[in-house]
Amino acid sequence: EGVRVLGINSNVKHSVGAGAYGRTRCAAFMAHKIILDLMKSAGAAHGKELARDPMNGYLANLDPDDYKAHFRPRLAEWMKGSEFLSRHARTIDSATSVDRNVDYPVQHAADHHVLEARRVKNFAQFLEEAALLPPGTREQGRLLDMAGHLMYASHLSYTNDAMLGAPECDLLVNLVKKQEPAGLYGAKITGGGSGGTVAILADISERADAAIQQIMTDYRDQTGRAPELFSGTSDGAWARKADR
């Protein structure tokens, strides 16, 4: 109660099918294959055969503490495609293929996927705990601040580890940070990234409304692009279908 998520569209559009996205996606699947091979080797050393993939094909299913302790130190920060192919053959991804001549940010991609999964779970937990408290209390504000800082961390990871994002979205996030005292808790890039909409966690208040409008004005002045505000909710597809 008293809190909302809204979005500001940067009106910057880039295809997620472009080279940067494909490289990062491929790097993540390379990390998955390397970690799976390490798991198989560890099992074989103890006379046990790994019957299935404990991650079920997704780095996000890997426990972050296990990742940091056992696997991250053994992932190259960058790896040449030719080196990966000679050691690990191929990935399970049907949408990308490893290019022998490309350097891939393997450790960076793994960091983003594994640690982002923990951020998402903690973010949901903070919101659930905040919802149980009276609106406007100091403790509720502390939990919302914690959730907001996870949004900032997610955005930073998307920029530095996934190596995607857009300068215009970075600007919007930084403008939100400056308006935190007005009841804004955090912001992050959404969707496919490389432009698009920044999501913001904020109070429902006139003060927060004024801060959002100031952010949009500052963004337009600094980029020459007209931002678009997404606020509230629609009836949804099911209601639209019923109307027909």
Phi, psi and chi 1 to 4 in degrees:
 res  aa     phi    psi   chi1   chi2   chi3   chi4
   1 GLU       -  133.0 -176.0  179.5  -10.6      -
   2 GLY    83.3    4.2      -      -      -      -
   3 VAL  -128.3  149.1 -179.4      -      -      -
   4 ARG  -145.6  164.0   58.3 -175.9  162.9  167.4
   5 VAL  -116.2  128.7  175.1      -      -      -
   6 LEU  -131.2  174.1   47.2   83.0      -      -
   7 GLY  -135.5  147.1      -      -      -      -
   8 ILE  -118.8  118.6  -63.1  179.3      -      -
   9 ASN   -80.1  121.0 -178.4    3.7      -      -
  10 SER   -71.4  -16.0   67.2      -      -      -
  11 ASN    58.7   31.7  -92.0  -39.8      -      -
  12 VAL  -109.2  129.3  176.1      -      -      -
  13 LYS  -124.2  126.8  -61.3  178.6  176.1   64.5
  14 HIS  -136.6  148.2  -63.6  -70.4      -      -
  15 SER   -76.9  133.1  169.9      -      -      -
  16 VAL   -75.4   -5.8  -64.5      -      -      -
  17 GLY   -87.3    2.4      -      -      -      -
  18 ALA   -72.1  175.2      -      -      -      -
  19 GLY   -59.1  -40.1      -      -      -      -
  20 ALA   -62.8  -43.2      -      -      -      -
  21 TYR   -65.4  -44.9  175.4   81.8      -      -
  22 GLY   -61.5  -39.0      -      -      -      -
  23 ARG   -66.0  -44.0 -174.4 -175.8   67.3  169.1
  24 THR   -66.3  -42.2  -65.8      -      -      -
  25 ARG   -61.6  -46.0  176.2 -177.7  174.2  125.8
  26 CYS   -62.1  -41.6 -168.6      -      -      -
  27 ALA   -61.3  -37.4      -      -      -      -
  28 ALA   -65.9  -41.5      -      -      -      -
  29 PHE   -71.5  -29.2  -82.4   99.2      -      -
  30 MET   -64.4  -44.2  -71.0  164.9   66.7      -
  31 ALA   -61.1  -41.4      -      -      -      -
  32 HIS   -58.2  -45.8  165.7  -95.9      -      -
  33 LYS   -66.7  -41.1 -178.6   62.4  163.2   59.7
  34 ILE   -62.4  -45.8  -66.6  168.4      -      -
  35 ILE   -63.9  -40.6  -68.6  171.8      -      -
  36 LEU   -63.1  -40.9 -174.6   58.9      -      -
  37 ASP   -64.7  -36.8  -73.7  -10.1      -      -
  38 LEU   -65.0  -39.6  -71.8  170.3      -      -
  39 MET   -62.7  -42.4  -70.4  177.4  173.0      -
  40 LYS   -64.3  -41.1  -70.1  178.4  179.0  178.0
  41 SER   -64.9  -40.8  -64.0      -      -      -
  42 ALA   -64.3  -39.7      -      -      -      -
  43 GLY   -66.6  -42.3      -      -      -      -
  44 ALA   -63.1  -35.6      -      -      -      -
  45 ALA   -64.3  -23.3      -      -      -      -
  46 HIS  -106.8   17.1  -67.9   84.8      -      -
  47 GLY    71.9   22.9      -      -      -      -
  48 LYS  -120.5  135.9  -62.6  179.6 -179.6  179.0
  49 GLU   -97.1  131.6 -178.7  179.7   -8.6      -
  50 LEU   -77.9  109.6 -166.0   65.8      -      -
  51 ALA   -78.6  -26.4      -      -      -      -
  52 ARG  -149.0  170.6   64.5  176.9 -173.7   83.5
  53 ASP   -81.6  112.7  175.6    5.3      -      -
  54 PRO   -62.8  -20.4  -21.3   33.2      -      -
  55 MET   -89.1   -7.0  -61.6  173.0  -76.8      -
  56 ASN    53.3   34.2  -68.0  -39.5      -      -
  57 GLY    88.1   -0.8      -      -      -      -
  58 TYR  -129.0  127.2  -63.4   97.5      -      -
  59 LEU   -60.7  -28.8  -72.0  171.0      -      -
  60 ALA   -62.9  -19.0      -      -      -      -
  61 ASN   -86.2   -1.6  -70.0  -33.0      -      -
  62 LEU   -84.5  131.5 -171.4   61.3      -      -
  63 ASP   -62.5  126.5  179.8   80.8      -      -
  64 PRO   -59.2  -35.7  -25.0   34.8      -      -
  65 ASP   -69.2  -41.6  -65.8  -33.1      -      -
  66 ASP   -63.3  -40.0  -73.0  -15.7      -      -
  67 TYR   -60.0  -48.4  167.6   70.1      -      -
  68 LYS   -65.8  -37.3  -69.6  178.6  179.3  178.6
  69 ALA   -79.6  -38.8      -      -      -      -
  70 HIS  -112.9  -27.8  -56.2  -64.4      -      -
  71 PHE  -114.8  -41.9  -56.6  113.7      -      -
  72 ARG   -56.0  -42.9 -171.7  179.5 -170.4  -85.6
  73 PRO   -62.8  -15.4  -22.8   34.7      -      -
  74 ARG  -105.4    6.5  -57.4  177.0   69.8  178.5
  75 LEU   -98.4  131.8  -70.0  177.1      -      -
  76 ALA   -69.2  140.1      -      -      -      -
  77 GLU   -60.1  -44.4 -175.0  177.4    1.8      -
  78 TRP  -130.4  143.3  -68.3   84.5      -      -
  79 MET  -139.9  133.0  176.4  177.8  -84.9      -
  80 LYS   -70.8  140.3 -164.8   84.7  168.9 -179.8
  81 GLY   -56.3  -39.7      -      -      -      -
  82 SER   -62.9  -37.5   56.3      -      -      -
  83 GLU   -66.6  -42.4 -178.9 -178.0   -5.2      -
  84 PHE   -62.3  -47.1  172.8   84.4      -      -
  85 LEU   -61.8  -37.1  -67.9  170.7      -      -
  86 SER   -71.1  -28.2   65.2      -      -      -
  87 ARG   -97.1  -33.5  -66.7 -175.6 -179.2 -176.1
  88 HIS  -126.9    2.4  -55.0  -79.3      -      -
  89 ALA    71.3  -79.5      -      -      -      -
  90 ARG  -157.7  170.3   59.9 -171.0  179.0   87.0
  91 THR   -98.9  177.4   73.2      -      -      -
  92 ILE   -92.0   -1.2   63.5  170.0      -      -
  93 ASP   -78.2  127.5 -173.5   26.8      -      -
  94 SER   -89.2   -9.1   60.3      -      -      -
  95 ALA   -96.4  -16.5      -      -      -      -
  96 THR  -132.4  158.8   61.9      -      -      -
  97 SER  -134.2  147.4   58.0      -      -      -
  98 VAL   -76.6  124.5  179.2      -      -      -
  99 ASP   -91.0  124.7 -172.6  -34.3      -      -
 100 ARG   -58.7  -28.0  -58.7 -176.5   64.0   86.9
 101 ASN   -98.1    3.9  -60.6  -46.4      -      -
 102 VAL  -103.1  140.7  171.0      -      -      -
 103 ASP   -89.9  126.5  -71.5  -41.1      -      -
 104 TYR  -111.0  136.8  -68.5   93.1      -      -
 105 PRO   -81.1   71.5   31.6  -34.9      -      -
 106 VAL   -63.3  -51.9  173.8      -      -      -
 107 GLN   -65.9  -39.7 -171.5 -174.2   84.3      -
 108 HIS   -59.8  -45.5  -71.0  -76.0      -      -
 109 ALA   -64.5  -41.0      -      -      -      -
 110 ALA   -65.4  -42.2      -      -      -      -
 111 ASP   -54.8  -46.3  -78.0   -5.3      -      -
 112 HIS   -61.9  -48.5  178.3   68.8      -      -
 113 HIS   -70.3  -44.0  -73.5  -79.4      -      -
 114 VAL   -68.5  -48.1  175.4      -      -      -
 115 LEU   -77.7  -27.9  -56.8 -179.6      -      -
 116 GLU   -64.6  -35.3  179.9   73.9   -8.4      -
 117 ALA   -61.2  -40.8      -      -      -      -
 118 ARG   -68.0  -40.7  170.6  173.7  -79.6 -177.0
 119 ARG   -59.1  -42.4  -78.1 -171.2  -71.5  -92.1
 120 VAL   -62.1  -44.5  169.2      -      -      -
 121 LYS   -64.5  -42.4  -68.5  175.1 -177.1  176.7
 122 ASN   -67.6  -37.7  -71.5  -17.3      -      -
 123 PHE   -59.7  -47.6  177.4   83.4      -      -
 124 ALA   -62.3  -39.8      -      -      -      -
 125 GLN   -63.3  -43.6  178.7 -175.8  -19.4      -
 126 PHE   -63.0  -40.3  -67.6  149.7      -      -
 127 LEU   -67.0  -40.7  -71.3 -171.2      -      -
 128 GLU   -63.0  -40.9  -71.2  168.6   -2.6      -
 129 GLU   -68.5  -39.2  -67.9  176.8    4.4      -
 130 ALA   -64.6  -34.0      -      -      -      -
 131 ALA   -67.6  -19.7      -      -      -      -
 132 LEU   -85.7   -8.4  -61.2  176.0      -      -
 133 LEU  -101.9  155.1  -62.2  172.3      -      -
 134 PRO   -60.4  137.0  -23.2   33.6      -      -
 135 PRO   -58.6  139.9  -22.2   33.0      -      -
 136 GLY    83.1    0.0      -      -      -      -
 137 THR   -75.2  158.9   59.1      -      -      -
 138 ARG   -62.2  -40.5 -176.3  173.2 -177.9  177.6
 139 GLU   -67.6  -38.9  179.8   60.2   18.5      -
 140 GLN   -63.5  -41.7 -173.0 -166.5   61.7      -
 141 GLY   -60.5  -37.4      -      -      -      -
 142 ARG   -63.6  -42.9 -174.4 -177.3   69.8   84.8
 143 LEU   -66.3  -39.3  -71.9  166.9      -      -
 144 LEU   -67.7  -36.7  -68.3  172.0      -      -
 145 ASP   -61.3  -42.2  -79.8  -23.7      -      -
 146 MET   -63.9  -41.2  -68.2  166.8   65.9      -
 147 ALA   -64.0  -42.0      -      -      -      -
 148 GLY   -63.4  -39.1      -      -      -      -
 149 HIS   -67.7  -29.0  -81.8   82.8      -      -
 150 LEU   -67.2  -33.2  -73.4  174.7      -      -
 151 MET   -64.3  -43.5  -64.9  176.3   74.9      -
 152 TYR   -61.3  -42.3  -69.0  136.6      -      -
 153 ALA   -64.5  -38.2      -      -      -      -
 154 SER   -63.2  -44.2  174.4      -      -      -
 155 HIS   -63.0  -42.8 -177.8   84.9      -      -
 156 LEU   -63.7  -40.1 -167.4   64.6      -      -
 157 SER   -65.7  -39.5  176.4      -      -      -
 158 TYR   -63.1  -34.8 -165.7   85.5      -      -
 159 THR   -77.5  -47.1  -60.0      -      -      -
 160 ASN   -91.7  -32.6  -66.2  -18.4      -      -
 161 ASP  -100.6  -46.7  -75.9  -33.4      -      -
 162 ALA   -73.3  -20.9      -      -      -      -
 163 MET    59.5   39.9  -61.0 -176.4 -178.5      -
 164 LEU  -121.1 -149.4  -61.3  171.8      -      -
 165 GLY    88.4 -173.3      -      -      -      -
 166 ALA  -152.3  144.8      -      -      -      -
 167 PRO   -57.4  -35.4  -23.3   32.9      -      -
 168 GLU   -64.8  -38.0  -67.5   85.6   -4.6      -
 169 CYS   -71.8  -35.0  -68.7      -      -      -
 170 ASP   -59.9  -40.8  -66.8  -18.4      -      -
 171 LEU   -62.1  -45.7  172.7   59.8      -      -
 172 LEU   -60.7  -42.6  -78.3  170.7      -      -
 173 VAL   -63.0  -42.7  169.7      -      -      -
 174 ASN   -65.7  -34.9  -71.9  -29.9      -      -
 175 LEU   -66.8  -35.6  -69.6  172.2      -      -
 176 VAL   -63.7  -43.8  169.6      -      -      -
 177 LYS   -55.7  -38.8  -73.9 -177.5 -179.9  179.5
 178 LYS   -68.6  -21.2  -67.1  178.5  179.9  179.4
 179 GLN  -103.1   13.2  -65.4  -73.1  -11.9      -
 180 GLU   -53.3  -40.9  -78.4 -178.4   -1.8      -
 181 PRO   -60.4  -16.6  -24.6   35.7      -      -
 182 ALA   -87.3    8.8      -      -      -      -
 183 GLY    99.1   26.9      -      -      -      -
 184 LEU  -107.9  131.6  -83.5   54.9      -      -
 185 TYR  -105.2  -32.8  -60.6  102.5      -      -
 186 GLY  -177.1  168.4      -      -      -      -
 187 ALA  -155.5  154.0      -      -      -      -
 188 LYS  -158.7  157.4   68.8  178.0  -67.0  -68.7
 189 ILE   -67.8  151.3 -161.7  167.8      -      -
 190 THR  -126.4  175.4   65.9      -      -      -
 191 GLY    63.2 -144.5      -      -      -      -
 192 GLY   -75.2  -11.2      -      -      -      -
 193 GLY    78.5 -160.2      -      -      -      -
 194 SER    55.7   34.8  -59.8      -      -      -
 195 GLY   118.3 -174.3      -      -      -      -
 196 GLY    99.7 -144.0      -      -      -      -
 197 THR  -105.1  141.9  -62.1      -      -      -
 198 VAL  -102.9  126.8  165.2      -      -      -
 199 ALA   -87.9  142.0      -      -      -      -
 200 ILE  -130.8  133.7  -57.2  167.5      -      -
 201 LEU   -97.3  122.6 -177.6   66.3      -      -
 202 ALA  -149.9  160.3      -      -      -      -
 203 ASP   -68.9  159.7  -73.8  -21.5      -      -
 204 ILE   -96.4   98.9  -61.1  174.7      -      -
 205 SER  -160.8  159.3   67.3      -      -      -
 206 GLU   -64.8  -35.1  -68.0 -177.2   -0.1      -
 207 ARG   -62.7  -43.3 -174.9  176.7   65.1  161.4
 208 ALA   -67.5  -38.6      -      -      -      -
 209 ASP   -58.0  -44.8  -72.1  -16.9      -      -
 210 ALA   -64.4  -38.0      -      -      -      -
 211 ALA   -65.4  -40.7      -      -      -      -
 212 ILE   -63.3  -43.4  -66.7  -62.5      -      -
 213 GLN   -63.4  -36.7  -69.9  -57.5  -42.1      -
 214 GLN   -66.8  -39.2 -174.6   61.9   53.4      -
 215 ILE   -60.9  -44.2  -71.5  168.5      -      -
 216 MET   -65.7  -38.3  -65.5  177.0   68.1      -
 217 THR   -65.2  -46.3  -62.4      -      -      -
 218 ASP   -63.6  -39.5  -69.6  -15.8      -      -
 219 TYR   -63.3  -45.7  175.6   80.0      -      -
 220 ARG   -62.6  -41.5 -177.8  172.7   58.3 -110.9
 221 ASP   -65.1  -35.1  -70.0  -14.4      -      -
 222 GLN   -88.8  -20.8  -65.7 -176.5   42.9      -
 223 THR  -117.0  -20.3   65.7      -      -      -
 224 GLY    77.4    6.8      -      -      -      -
 225 ARG  -103.2  143.1  -64.8  179.6 -178.2  -86.8
 226 ALA   -89.4  113.7      -      -      -      -
 227 PRO   -76.2  164.6   31.0  -35.4      -      -
 228 GLU  -129.6  132.0 -178.6 -178.7    7.7      -
 229 LEU   -96.0  130.6  179.6   65.1      -      -
 230 PHE  -110.1  114.7  -62.1  131.1      -      -
 231 SER  -138.4  142.2 -178.0      -      -      -
 232 GLY    82.6 -168.2      -      -      -      -
 233 THR  -133.1  155.1   59.2      -      -      -
 234 SER   -93.8  174.0   68.1      -      -      -
 235 ASP   -70.5  -24.3  -67.9  -28.2      -      -
 236 GLY    93.0  166.1      -      -      -      -
 237 ALA   -63.9  -35.7      -      -      -      -
 238 TRP   -65.1  -42.7 -173.2 -103.8      -      -
 239 ALA   -65.9  -38.5      -      -      -      -
 240 ARG   -62.2  -40.9  -64.7  -69.9 -175.9 -175.3
 241 LYS   -64.7  -39.7 -179.3  179.4  179.2 -178.1
 242 ALA   -65.4  -34.5      -      -      -      -
 243 ASP   -62.3  -28.2  -70.7  -16.7      -      -
 244 ARG   -76.9      -  -65.7  178.7 -177.8  176.7
